[in-house]
Structure formats: C-alpha cells, structure tokens
Amino acid sequence: MKPFAPIFTAIALCCAMQAQAKLLISEVLYDAPNNDSTEEFIEIFNDGCSAVSLSGYSLADNGGSFNLTGSIGAGSYFVVAKNSAALQSLTGKAANQSGLTLALGNSGDYVKLRQGTTELDSVAFENAISGWAIEAIDKSLARKNVADSNTVSDWQVSSNAGNPGTGALTASCGGGDTGGGDTGGGTGDTINLPTYYVNTSGKSGEALKTALNNVLRGHVRFSYAEVWDAISYTDEDPANTSNVILLYAGRSQAKTFRAGTSSSLDAWNREHVWAKSHGFPNESQYAHTDLHHLRPEDVSLNSTRGNKDFDNGGTAVTEAPANKTDSDSFEPRAAVKGDVARMLFYMDVRYEGADDSGTPDLEIPNVAPTGSTAPQMGKLCTLVAWHLADPIDSFEQRRNNRIYELQKNRNPFIDNPQWVKAIYGPACGL
C-alpha cells in the first residue's frame, strides 16, 4: 500500500478535466489592440444544466492566480476583464467581474481554470506548452465547440478582438433540463479525461460495465484506521473546514467529535454505504476501505441503518426524521438519495470478482431485502429512480475529485450520469 501522507498532501491533478456541471474557458484576449493592461479578458462557459457558484474557482497563468466571484448560469458565459470600462469601450460588452490581475504574457503563456486544486480546463498560446503554437495578435482566441480534446485544435483565432458574453456554444446536457444538471436522461459529453475513461465510447450495458471495471481497478488502498482522516477530507464541510457533513443526519459536525475519541452516540463513525457484511467483512478486502462508499455518520443513526438494503418506505427515524426505516430497508433523506445510488452503482461496477481485490462480484438486484451476508445490495430500480430525482451537486463533485486525489480512481456515475441508464435502464424499463 502506498503511504497515506504523501498522497494526502500531493493533491494537485496532472490532467485537465471537467466535472459536472462542467465549466470551460471559451475565449481569451491576451494581446489587445490598444492596451494590454486594461483591455484583456477571459471568458468562461457553463456547459451544464444548472447555475454554478464560482466560490472556490480561480484562473491562473504562469505568473499567478485570480479568484473568481459570483455565479454563472446554465448554458451561459461569464466574462472576467482587467478593466470593465475598457472592455465596454473595446467590445461594447460588460464584464461580469473586473480587476483581473493575470499578466497573460504575449510571448507565450497559458490560462488554467481551477476549482480548488483541481484543474478543470486550460488553453495555451505561442508555445507556452508543447504543441500550442497558436498566436493571436490584436485578436481573441475562441473555443470552437464544447467537445474538448485538450489540444490546440479546439481553438481558433477570431476575426477581431472578441465578442465576450455571447457565442455559438450550447450546453450539452441534453433533455431540455435546466433544473439541476444531467440526471441521466441527457446526452452529456464524457468527462474530459481522455486517458482515463478510455475505451468507453459507444458502449452500453455489460460492455460498458466491463470497460469501466477495467478503468477503476488498481487504485490506492487504505487501512481502516487511515479512513478516519481520508473521509475527514473528502466529506469536509465547505462552510467550515473543521467539520464534516454527516450523510444521513445532514448536520455539520466537528471532525474531532468522532467514535474512538468520544463515547457519545452523537459522535460520528465510518458508515459503509454498501454494508460490509454484504460481501467484504474483512479489512483485507479492498471494498472494506474503498473511500467512494465510506461516509461520516452519527453513531446511533449508523446503527439504525445497520446493514439494511435501500428502498422506499418505513417510518421516520426519530433523531433524523427526513430518513425512514422498517425491518429490512432504509430510505435516506431526499437530498442524498442520488448520492447513495451513485455510490452503490460505483461499487457494483468496480467489484466484479476474479481480481486481486479479495472482494466477490457485488450485485444490485431489484429486490429488498437481499439477505444479511449475500454480496448484494438492493433495490435496483429504486436506486435508479433516486439517481434521476436527485442530481449531482457541487458537494458530490468535490468529493469525487478529492477521492481521486487520494485513491486515484473516480466514480464514473458522477462524471457521466447518463451511464446509469446505459447500464441499468433496461432492467427498470427505461
């Protein structure tokens, strides 16, 4: 097993990638007609179906970084300018944010869009990066379309200094949904990790499941003791970095107030969303410490859920009444139903048996209960419905990125939610 501490600190991603909802750099004026110090701008496009708060996002070049503020609407542009008045005079368009401090050097530079430490997109010019010889004097560089190969062929030189705030790009989420991301019915593009989700194009059903299994194997393993610190990072409260968010209870709680350091039933513990008794009771089995399905949860609520399958129905749980339970199933609060479903879909695809993980072939049948020790968790079509009803949010996206930083594999159903229908849809009449 690789040491945990270097993995935890080395959290910069080497690949330019896009997460749902994906933001793209869409236009850059780095060599302005009159005055580089006032007229230059960078434009961003939201290729998603929901608005995105830009808190935590930044732009960077080879000389520094600049924090973004405000929000960008679904299928909309966001213009960051050095000087709003100068941009208005040059293009007749207003900036969404001004005061850009990046130098945008004329003799070779790049622009990178980041969310935290995760690099989402980049563009380079005048050989700042090998293969990026494109040059635009007194004209802007503009993205051709939202399909992104991470090469210079995605870009073209405009006929003028640019047209910020408008363009030909359209959101690729599909389905006409404008209420919260691609929930599985759209035709959204595969995440921009061409060397990661390799050999998945055009596949569905078992063929896609097999291709994804090949991608997800070989990840970093952790001891069960190391999971404490790992999920303290992956499930950290964005509004309070000293806390974690509890999955079912939904409350923000101090990282230090946890089982082992406190005997309180309100302390948090490590919840196996896919119950460990259902196929991997031993720490030596990879699934036992797989971060993708391990979440902080209240000790007593963790006990209430136990190893029950997931399904609709039951009575409200007294200490967290947004959750329901009965003798053989558990229904989580609405805000995390999709999260639960996508964690289980990941487990089903990642663990197909016959590999070195020591984990049997995990399956999601359309029944509940599945039995207390069978390597199964139900109920399939309920989970598919939860996935469709509860789309991916920014917390789930960030968590997936942070797990990738540590464990070095991703949940494909967060990156590409349309794959839920592609694999499980036929079994549920979709």
C-alpha positions in Angstrom: 0.0 0.0 0.0 1.3 3.5 -0.8 1.9 5.8 2.1 -1.1 7.8 3.0 0.5 11.1 4.0 2.3 11.9 0.6 -1.0 11.0 -1.2 -3.0 13.3 1.1 -0.6 16.2 0.5 0.0 15.7 -3.2 -3.4 16.8 -4.3 -2.7 18.6 -7.5 -4.2 16.8 -10.5 -2.0 16.5 -13.6 -4.8 16.2 -16.1 -7.1 18.9 -17.3 -10.5 17.6 -16.5 -14.1 18.7 -16.4 -16.6 17.7 -13.8 -20.4 18.0 -13.8 -21.5 20.7 -14.2 -18.5 21.4 -16.4 -17.1 24.9 -16.9 -14.8 25.7 -19.9 -12.6 28.5 -20.9 -14.3 29.8 -24.0 -12.4 32.9 -25.1 -9.2 34.8 -24.3 -7.9 38.1 -25.4 -4.2 38.1 -24.4 -2.9 40.6 -26.9 -5.2 43.6 -27.0 -5.4 46.1 -29.9 -4.7 49.2 -27.8 -3.7 48.5 -24.2 -2.9 45.0 -22.7 -3.1 46.3 -19.2 -6.8 47.3 -19.5 -8.5 45.6 -22.5 -7.6 41.9 -21.9 -10.3 39.5 -20.8 -11.1 35.8 -20.2 -14.5 34.3 -20.9 -15.9 31.1 -19.2 -18.8 29.0 -20.4 -21.0 26.8 -18.3 -21.7 23.6 -20.3 -24.1 22.4 -17.7 -27.8 22.5 -16.9 -27.6 24.3 -13.5 -26.1 27.6 -12.3 -22.7 27.3 -10.6 -21.4 29.4 -7.8 -17.8 30.5 -8.6 -16.7 30.5 -5.0 -13.6 28.3 -4.8 -12.9 28.7 -8.5 -9.8 30.5 -9.9 -8.0 31.4 -13.1 -4.2 31.1 -13.3 -1.4 31.8 -15.7 2.4 31.2 -15.4 2.7 34.3 -13.1 -0.1 33.9 -10.6 -3.8 33.2 -9.9 -7.0 35.2 -9.6 -10.1 34.1 -7.5 -13.5 34.2 -9.2 -16.6 35.5 -7.5 -20.3 35.5 -8.4 -22.1 32.7 -10.3 -22.5 31.6 -13.9 -25.9 30.5 -15.2 -26.7 27.3 -17.0 -25.5 27.4 -20.6 -24.2 30.9 -20.0 -21.0 32.9 -20.3 -19.0 34.7 -17.6 -16.6 37.4 -18.6 -13.6 38.4 -16.4 -11.9 41.6 -17.5 -8.9 43.7 -16.4 -11.0 46.9 -16.7 -14.7 47.0 -17.2 -14.8 50.4 -18.8 -12.0 49.4 -21.2 -13.8 46.2 -22.2 -17.0 48.2 -22.8 -15.2 50.7 -25.0 -13.5 47.9 -27.0 -16.3 45.4 -27.5 -19.4 47.1 -26.3 -19.9 44.4 -23.7 -20.0 44.5 -19.9 -17.8 42.3 -17.7 -19.3 40.0 -15.0 -16.1 40.5 -12.9 -13.3 43.1 -13.3 -9.9 43.6 -11.8 -8.2 40.6 -13.5 -4.6 40.6 -12.3 -3.1 37.9 -14.6 -0.4 39.1 -16.8 -1.3 37.0 -19.9 2.1 37.3 -21.4 2.3 37.9 -25.1 5.4 35.8 -25.6 3.9 32.5 -24.5 1.6 31.9 -21.7 -1.4 29.8 -20.7 -4.7 30.2 -18.8 -6.0 27.5 -16.4 -9.4 27.2 -14.8 -9.4 25.5 -11.4 -11.8 24.5 -8.7 -9.7 24.4 -5.6 -6.6 22.4 -6.6 -8.5 20.6 -9.4 -7.7 21.8 -12.9 -10.8 21.9 -15.0 -9.6 23.3 -18.3 -6.7 25.1 -19.9 -5.6 26.9 -23.1 -2.1 27.9 -24.1 -0.6 30.1 -26.8 2.7 31.0 -28.5 4.3 27.7 -27.5 3.9 28.1 -23.7 3.1 24.4 -23.8 4.4 22.0 -26.4 2.0 21.7 -29.3 0.3 25.0 -28.6 1.8 27.3 -31.3 -1.4 29.2 -31.9 -0.9 33.0 -32.0 -3.5 35.8 -31.9 -2.2 39.4 -32.4 -4.9 42.0 -31.5 -7.5 39.3 -31.8 -9.0 36.9 -29.4 -8.7 33.1 -29.2 -12.1 31.4 -29.2 -13.2 27.8 -28.5 -14.8 26.1 -31.4 -17.2 23.9 -29.5 -17.8 22.2 -26.1 -16.3 18.8 -27.2 -12.9 19.1 -25.8 -9.8 17.2 -26.9 -7.4 19.3 -24.8 -5.4 20.2 -27.9 -4.9 23.3 -29.9 -7.3 22.0 -32.5 -10.2 23.0 -30.1 -9.3 26.7 -30.7 -9.3 29.3 -33.4 -8.2 32.9 -33.9 -11.2 35.3 -34.1 -11.6 37.9 -36.7 -11.5 40.7 -34.2 -10.8 41.4 -30.5 -13.6 39.2 -29.5 -17.3 39.1 -28.6 -17.3 38.4 -24.9 -20.5 37.2 -23.3 -22.0 35.7 -26.4 -21.1 32.9 -28.8 -22.1 29.7 -30.6 -21.5 27.3 -27.7 -24.6 25.4 -26.3 -24.8 23.3 -23.2 -24.5 19.6 -24.0 -26.5 18.3 -21.0 -29.5 17.3 -23.3 -33.1 16.6 -22.4 -34.1 20.2 -22.1 -33.4 20.0 -18.3 -32.5 23.4 -16.8 -33.1 22.5 -13.2 -30.0 20.8 -11.8 -27.6 19.0 -14.1 -27.7 16.0 -16.3 -29.7 13.5 -14.2 -29.2 10.6 -16.5 -31.6 11.3 -19.4 -29.3 13.6 -21.3 -26.5 13.1 -23.8 -23.8 15.0 -21.9 -20.2 14.6 -23.1 -17.9 12.1 -21.4 -15.7 13.8 -18.8 -12.6 15.3 -20.3 -10.1 12.7 -19.2 -9.3 11.0 -22.5 -6.7 8.8 -21.0 -8.9 7.8 -18.0 -12.3 6.8 -19.4 -10.6 5.1 -22.3 -12.5 2.5 -24.5 -15.9 3.5 -23.2 -17.1 5.4 -26.2 -20.3 4.0 -27.8 -20.7 1.2 -25.2 -23.7 0.4 -23.1 -24.9 -2.5 -20.9 -22.4 -5.2 -19.9 -19.8 -3.9 -22.4 -19.7 -0.5 -20.7 -19.7 -2.1 -17.3 -16.7 -4.2 -18.2 -14.9 -1.2 -19.7 -15.4 0.8 -16.6 -14.3 -2.0 -14.3 -11.0 -2.1 -16.2 -10.6 1.7 -15.6 -11.5 1.6 -11.9 -9.1 -1.2 -10.8 -5.7 -0.7 -9.4 -6.5 2.2 -7.1 -4.7 3.1 -3.8 -5.8 1.2 -0.8 -6.0 2.4 2.8 -6.1 0.8 6.2 -9.3 1.2 8.1 -7.5 3.5 10.6 -6.5 5.8 7.7 -10.1 6.1 6.6 -10.8 8.5 9.5 -8.5 11.2 8.1 -9.4 10.4 4.5 -13.1 11.0 4.9 -12.5 14.0 7.1 -11.0 15.5 4.0 -13.4 14.1 1.3 -16.6 15.0 3.3 -15.3 18.2 4.8 -18.0 21.0 5.3 -17.3 23.6 2.6 -18.5 26.3 5.0 -16.4 25.1 8.0 -13.2 23.2 7.3 -13.1 22.0 10.9 -16.3 20.0 10.3 -17.6 17.1 8.2 -21.1 16.7 6.8 -22.9 13.6 8.1 -24.6 11.7 5.3 -28.0 10.8 6.7 -28.3 13.3 9.6 -27.2 16.1 7.3 -25.6 18.1 10.0 -22.2 19.7 10.2 -20.1 18.2 13.0 -16.6 18.7 14.3 -14.0 16.3 12.7 -12.6 15.6 16.2 -16.0 14.6 17.7 -15.9 11.0 16.4 -16.1 7.5 17.7 -12.9 6.4 19.5 -12.3 9.8 20.9 -15.8 10.1 22.3 -18.3 7.6 23.7 -21.3 9.8 22.7 -23.9 8.2 20.4 -23.9 11.6 18.6 -20.2 11.2 17.7 -19.6 10.2 14.0 -18.4 6.9 12.7 -17.4 5.4 9.4 -20.6 4.3 7.6 -20.2 1.7 4.9 -23.0 2.7 2.5 -22.6 -0.8 0.9 -22.9 -2.7 4.1 -19.6 -4.5 4.7 -21.4 -7.7 5.8 -22.8 -7.9 2.3 -19.6 -9.3 0.7 -16.5 -7.8 2.4 -16.4 -8.1 6.2 -12.6 -8.2 6.4 -10.3 -5.2 6.2 -8.0 -7.2 3.8 -10.8 -6.9 1.1 -10.4 -3.8 -1.0 -14.1 -2.8 -0.8 -13.9 -2.6 3.0 -11.9 0.6 2.9 -12.9 2.0 -0.5 -13.5 5.7 0.0 -16.2 6.0 -2.6 -18.8 4.5 -0.3 -17.4 5.4 3.2 -19.1 8.4 4.8 -19.2 10.1 8.2 -22.4 9.3 10.1 -23.8 9.7 13.6 -23.1 6.5 15.6 -26.7 5.9 16.6 -28.0 6.6 13.1 -25.4 4.4 11.6 -26.6 1.7 13.9 -30.3 2.3 12.9 -29.4 1.8 9.3 -27.3 -1.3 10.1 -26.9 -3.5 7.1 -30.3 -2.9 5.6 -30.9 -2.6 1.9 -32.1 0.7 0.4 -35.8 1.1 -0.6 -38.7 3.4 -0.1 -41.0 3.2 2.9 -41.0 2.8 6.6 -41.4 5.2 9.5 -39.5 8.3 10.2 -36.3 7.9 12.2 -36.8 9.8 15.4 -33.4 11.5 15.6 -33.4 12.3 11.9 -37.0 12.2 10.6 -36.1 13.0 7.0 -34.9 9.4 6.9 -37.2 6.4 7.1 -36.7 2.7 8.0 -38.5 -0.5 8.6 -37.5 -4.1 9.4 -35.5 -4.7 6.3 -34.8 -1.4 4.4 -33.6 2.2 4.9 -34.7 5.3 3.0 -32.3 8.2 3.3 -33.2 11.9 3.2 -34.1 13.2 -0.2 -31.1 15.4 -0.6 -28.7 12.4 -0.6 -30.8 9.7 -2.3 -29.0 10.2 -5.6 -25.6 10.2 -3.8 -26.4 6.8 -2.2 -27.5 5.4 -5.5 -24.4 6.5 -7.3 -22.1 5.1 -4.6 -23.7 1.7 -4.9 -23.5 1.8 -8.7 -19.8 2.5 -8.4 -19.4 -0.5 -6.1 -21.3 -2.8 -8.5 -19.1 -1.8 -11.4 -15.8 -1.6 -9.5 -16.1 -5.1 -7.9 -16.8 -7.8 -10.4 -14.9 -10.5 -8.7 -12.0 -12.6 -10.2 -9.4 -9.9 -9.4 -6.8 -9.2 -6.7 -9.2 -7.2 -4.5 -10.4 -10.1 -2.5 -13.9 -8.9 -3.0 -16.6 -11.0 -4.6 -18.7 -9.9 -7.5 -21.1 -7.3 -6.0 -24.6 -7.1 -7.5 -27.6 -4.9 -7.2 -30.8 -7.0 -7.7 -34.2 -5.4 -7.9 -35.2 -6.9 -4.6 -35.1 -6.0 -0.9 -34.1 -7.5 1.4 -31.2 -9.3 -0.3 -30.1 -11.2 2.9 -27.7 -10.3 5.6 -24.5 -11.8 4.1 -25.0 -12.0 0.3 -22.7 -9.8 -1.8 -25.8 -7.8 -2.9 -27.5 -4.5 -2.1 -31.0 -3.5 -3.2 -33.2 -2.3 -4.6 -32.0 -1.6 -8.1 -34.9 0.3 -9.7 -35.5 2.3 -6.5 -31.9 3.4 -6.7 -32.2 4.3 -10.4 -35.3 6.4 -9.5 -33.3 8.1 -6.7 -30.5 8.9 -9.1 -32.8 10.5 -11.6 -34.7 12.5 -8.9 -31.6 13.8 -7.0 -29.0 15.1 -9.5 -25.3 15.6 -8.8 -24.5 18.7 -6.7 -21.2 20.6 -6.1 -20.5 18.7 -2.8 -20.7 15.4 -4.6 -18.5 16.7 -7.4 -15.9 18.0 -4.9 -16.0 14.7 -3.0 -15.3 12.7 -6.2 -12.4 15.0 -7.1 -10.9 14.6 -3.6 -11.2 10.9 -3.6 -9.4 10.9 -7.0 -6.6 12.9 -5.3 -6.3 10.3 -2.6 -7.4 6.9 -4.0 -6.6 7.6 -7.7 -9.9 6.4 -9.2 -13.3 8.1 -9.8 -17.0 7.4 -9.6 -18.0 7.3 -13.3 -21.7 7.9 -12.5 -20.8 11.3 -11.0 -18.7 12.2 -14.0 -21.1 10.8 -16.6 -24.6 10.3 -15.0 -26.1 9.2 -18.3 -24.2 5.9 -17.8 -26.8 4.9 -15.2 -29.4 4.5 -17.8 -26.9 3.0 -20.3 -26.2 0.1 -17.8 -29.2 -0.3 -15.6 -32.0 1.4 -17.6 -33.3 -1.7 -19.5 -33.8 -3.6 -16.3 -36.0 -0.8 -15.0 -37.9 -0.2 -18.2 -36.0 2.9 -19.2 
